[in-house]
Amino acid sequence: MQLANRYRPRSFDEMVGQTSLVGKEGIVRLLVEKGAMPHAFFYGPPGSGKTTLARIIADTLGNPFYELNATTLKIDTLRKIFKDHEGALQKPLLFIDEVHRLSKNQQEVLLPYMEKGAGIVIGASTENPYYALTAAMRSRAHLFALEAIDGAAAEAFLKRVIVQEKIDIEVEAFAYLISSSSGDLRAALNLLESAAAIAPKVTLQLLKRLRPQAIRDGSSEASSHYDLTSAMIKSVRGSDIDAGLYYLARLIEGGEPPEFLARRLAILASEDIGNANPNALNLAASTVTIVEKIGYPEARIPLAQLLVYLAASPKSNSSYKAINAAQKAIKEGLILPVPEHLKTHPKNYRYPHDFGGWVAQEYLSETQHFFNFSDIGFEKRLHEWHQKITQKQ
């Protein structure tokens, strides 16, 4: 752990990556240098520099710095910090790690202090706090995303560490050190330190014994969860089977519940395929049921089968667009009275089966048009059926 602490950046210029935030014209750096640092929430993958950035901001501003964690944070601690600095020239800077775990009660206590500027609140999370923080908290702060450190920046940084620490490392081992760390510099330094402590020369075999597989971001963090799920759905919608399977595998390996994946694919079966292939929804419904029964690891198989079927199916969002249009019309005030002959126990209702399956009569008191058939897949056949039914008289 010593390497991670020893090489932790102490200034904006020393930070690795995050140029858009801390470069010469980086937005966070400009706010700090202008003395206008607002409340902020940093989110990004592990080892991307969230805590480091908060410490650099505190050092640059010279504010009293409090490093807290939302999982153990007590409300009395918050109140005491602000009370101790009441009327002081330098306002405290509170850094709250795992900020997405703040309870609503904790957020409500923080709000008035944030509102009156009693201090600067900076939160950090591997999850996008947009999904965990209340609207009131979000409106009083800026959200800044930190990216995983890219390969080139990680390579330059680690080379400097290796030279300064005089570590002997194989070329193949160095490449694995970077690739297997997935942009997490802290993880890279910890792996390097452990390997160097074991042997005088760091080899690929040694690194793989310490870390058999590359670090995966999985999907438990909200940002990964939403991004990977979105990528899977968009790939299937775009009929790219291999991309869809890749993102499905990422989600499975990240521990995503099979029930959630099946439900998402079932929504896609209706929204994006619809009546172009009505059987897609039937297969999706079956998959939802079966994955609940069998669980992992076998659940991956019906999930993959469903994904391939959906990606290969013709696509139509006609029904999705139609219900959206109908709901929009109602929200905008289109409230039509129900015709008398359609109400319960009507006198003048014309029963279609008495007329061979269809008969002309009014179903809306005012003509509206929400649905348009596509000429894709089975929906084309439905269109033909509908035309034959409604035009025969």
N, C-alpha and C positions, 0 to 999 in steps of 0.2 A: 504493500500500500504506500510505501515511502516515495516511490517514483511519482505516483499520481499527485501527491502533495508537493513534492519538490518541484515539479514542472507545471504546477497549476499557474496559469497566466495571472499576472498582477496588474496588467494595464490593458486598455483597448488594443494597443498595437501588438501585444503579445498573444491575443486571442487567435485561435486557429479557426478558420472559416467564419461564417456569419458576417460576411462583408457588408451585406445590406443593412445590418444592424450596427456594427461596430467599426466599419471601415472609416476612412477619412470623412466621407459624407454619409456614413451610416446614420439612420434615423434616431436610434437610441443614443448614440454618441453625441449627436447634435443637440438632442434634448438635454442631456446631462451638461454639456459644455455651455449651453445657454442658461443653465440654472432653471430649466423648465421641466424637470423630470416629473411626469405624472404617476398616478397609481398605474401599475402595469402587471400583466400576467404573461409569463413566458411559458411556452409549451413546446415540447419537442422530444425526440428519442433520448434514452439514457446516454450520458457521456457527451452531449452536444454543447455543454457549457452554460446551462441555466444558472446554477448556483454560482459559478465563477463570475458570470456577468453581473449578478446581483452584488457580489462582494466588490467588484471593480467599481460599480456605480457608487456604493457606499464610501469606498476609499476616496474616490474622486471628489465626491461632494463633501466628505468630512462629517457626515451625519453619524450619530450614535447608531450602531448596527445591532439588530437582534435577529438571530437565526432561529426560526421556529419550525415546527412540523405540525401540520393540521391533525394528524392522527393522535397526538398527545397534547395538543394545545388546550389550555384551560382559559375560560372566559375571564377569570380573575386576573390571570397573567396579562391579558390584553389591556384590561382596565388599569392595572398598576403601571404598565409601561407608559401609557399615555398620561396618566396622572403625574408620574415622576418627571415628565418633560413639559408639563403644563406651564406656559409662559416662558419657556426657554428659547434662546435665540436659534439653537439648532434643533430641528425637529427629528424625531427618531425615524429610522428606516427599518420597517419590519419586513423581513424576508420569510415567507411562509411556504415551505416545501409541501408537496402533495396537496396543493391548494384545492384540487378537485374533491378532496375529502372533507372540506369544511362543511359542518352541518348548517342548516338554515338558521339555527339559533346563533351560531358563531358569526355567520354572515350579517345577521341583523345587528349584532353588537358592534361589528366593524363599521357598518354603514355610516353612522353619525360622525365618527372620527374621520372617515374618508371624506365625508361631505364638507366638514369644516376645515379640512386640511391640517389636522392635528399631527400628521405624520405622513410618510410615504409608505404605501403598502405595495410590495412586490411579491407576487406568487409564482410558483413554478410547478410544473406538472408534466408527466409524460403523456397525459391525456389533454385533449382540447377542453379547456375549462368552460367553453361556451355551453357545453352540454351539462355541466354540473353546477355552475354558478347562477344565481338568480339574475333576472334582468336588471334589477337595481344595482347589483355589484358590477355587472358588465358595463352599464352605462356610465359608471364613474371611473373606468379604467380603460387602458388600451391593451389589446391582445397582440402579442408578438410571437410569431412562430420561428423556432430555431430548427435548422435542418441538420440531418446527420452529416458528420464531417465527410467530405468527399475524399476519394482515394488519393488524389494528388496532394491535397493539404495534409492528410494523415501521413502520407509517405514522407513528406518534407519534415514534418514535426518529429516523427519517430526516428528518422535518420539522424537528426540533431541530437536526440536523446541517446541513441546508440553510440555515437561518436564521443559525446561528453562522458558517458558512463563506461566507455571502453568495453562494450559488449561485443563478443564475437558471435556472429549469426550467419547461417547459410542464406544464400539468395532465395532458395525455395521457401525457407522458413520465414524470411522477411515478408515474402509475398503472401504467405498464409496468415501471418500475423495481421496484416492489413485487411485481407479479404474476409477472414473469419470474425473480425471485430465489428463488421457492419457499421462503421462510422462512429463507434463508441470508443473514444480515445482512452477513457478511464479503464475500460476492459482490456484494451490493447496494452497499456502500461502494466496493468496487474499481471497479465499473461507473460509479458516480457520479463518482469521482475521475478516471477516464480521460476521460469525456465532458467534464467541466469543464476539463480541461487542453487539450482540442482547440478548444472553441468558447466564446464568452462566454455563450451561451444553450444549455442542454441541451434538445434537441428529441427527439421520438419517433423521427424518422428517424435521428438520430445514434445513439441507444441501440440501435436495431435493426441498424445497421451494425456496432456493437461486439458485440452479442449478438443474432444473427438469430432464435434460438429460446429459449424458456424453459428454465431449468436443470431437468433431469429427474433424479430420484434413481435412475432406472434400476432394476435389480434385482440388481446385483452385490453390494451390501451385504446382509448376511444378513437384516437386519430387513425391508428392502424385498422381498428375494427371497421370504421366507416369507410376508410379509403379502400381497403381490400374487398369489402362487400360491394362497394360501388363499382370497383374495377371488374369484379366477377359478373355482376349484373349487366354492365355495359358491354362486356365481351360477349356474353350470351346473346344479348339483344343484337349485337353486330354479327352474330353467326360465326364467331371465331371459337371453335371448339377447343383448340389447344390452349389459348389464353384463358378461357373459362376454366378449364381443368387445372391450370397452374394456380390461379387465384383460389379456386376451391381447395386445392392441396395446401396452400398457405394458410387458409382459414382453419382447415382440419388440424394441421400441425401446430397451429397457434392455440388449439384447445377450444375453438368455437363450438358450441353445442350443436349437434346434428339437427335438432328440432328447429333451431333458428334458421339454419341454412335451408332446410326443406321449406319452411314458411316463406322465406325470401324468394325462392325459386317458384313457389306456387303463385305468389303475387305476380311474378314476371309472366307465368304461363297465361294468366288472364289479361294482364295489362298490355303485354307486347305481342302475344300470339293470338289470344282470343279465339274468335270463330274461324280464323284462317286454318286452325287445327284444333277443334274442340277437345280432342282426346288428350291434348297436352295438360289441360286442367285435371282430367281424370287421373292421369299418371302422377301428377304432382300431389293430388289428394292422397293417392295410395302411398306415395313416398313419405308424406308427412306422418301417416299412420305407422308405416313399417319402421321408420327410424326411431320412433318413440318406443317401439317394442324391443328392438334389437340393440340399439346403442352402438358405440364404437367398440371394436374397430370395424365390424362388418357394415355399419351404417354408411361408411364411405362408398360402398359399392352401389347401392341404389341411388345415392346422391349423384355419383358420377354418371350413372345411367340416365337419370333424369336430366342432368345438365346437357349431356350429349344430345338427347332427344329434343330438348328445347332449342339448343343452338342450331340444330339441323332443320327445325320446323319453319314453315313460312310465317311471316310476321305481319300482324295487323293490330293497330291500336284504336280501331274504329269505336269499339264499345267504351274504352277508356275516355276517348275524346267526347263521346256522346254524353256520358253521365256527367262529365265536367261541365259541358255546355248547359245541360239541364239544371244542374245545381247553381251555376253562375246566374242563369236567368231568374231563378227563384230568389237568390240573394239580392238581386237587383230589383226585386219587387213584382215579378210576374206571378201573381197568385190568382189563378183562374178558378171560377166556380165549377164544381162537378156537375155535368149535365144531369138532368132529372132522371133520364132513363138508365143512368149508370149507378144510381144510388141503390142502397139496400131495398129489396122488394119493389123493384120498379114495375110500372104498368106498361111502358112502351119499349122495353128493351127487346132488341131483335137478337135471338139466340143463333149465332153463326152456324151451328150444326144443323139447324132446321133449313138452312139455305145452301147446303153442300159444303160447308166449311168456312164461308166468308160472305158477308153482306155489308153493303155500304151503310154506315151510320156515323154519327158524330161522337168522337171520343174525347175531344178537347173543345172547349167552348170558343177557343180562338186558335187558328192554325199556327202551329210551331214546327220547326224542323231542327232536330238535334243530331240525328244519326245519318251517316253516309256509308254505304257499303264500299268495301274495297274489292278489287278484282283479283285478290290474292288467295290462293289455296282454297279451302272449303268454303270460305266466305263468298267466293264467286258463285258457288252452287247455291248457297243460301239466298243470294241476291236473285238468282234466276227463279228459285222457288217462290220468293216473296212477290216478284213481279207477276208470275203466273197466277198466284192466289188472288192478288188484289186487282188484277186487270181482267179477270174472267167475266166480270159483269160490266 
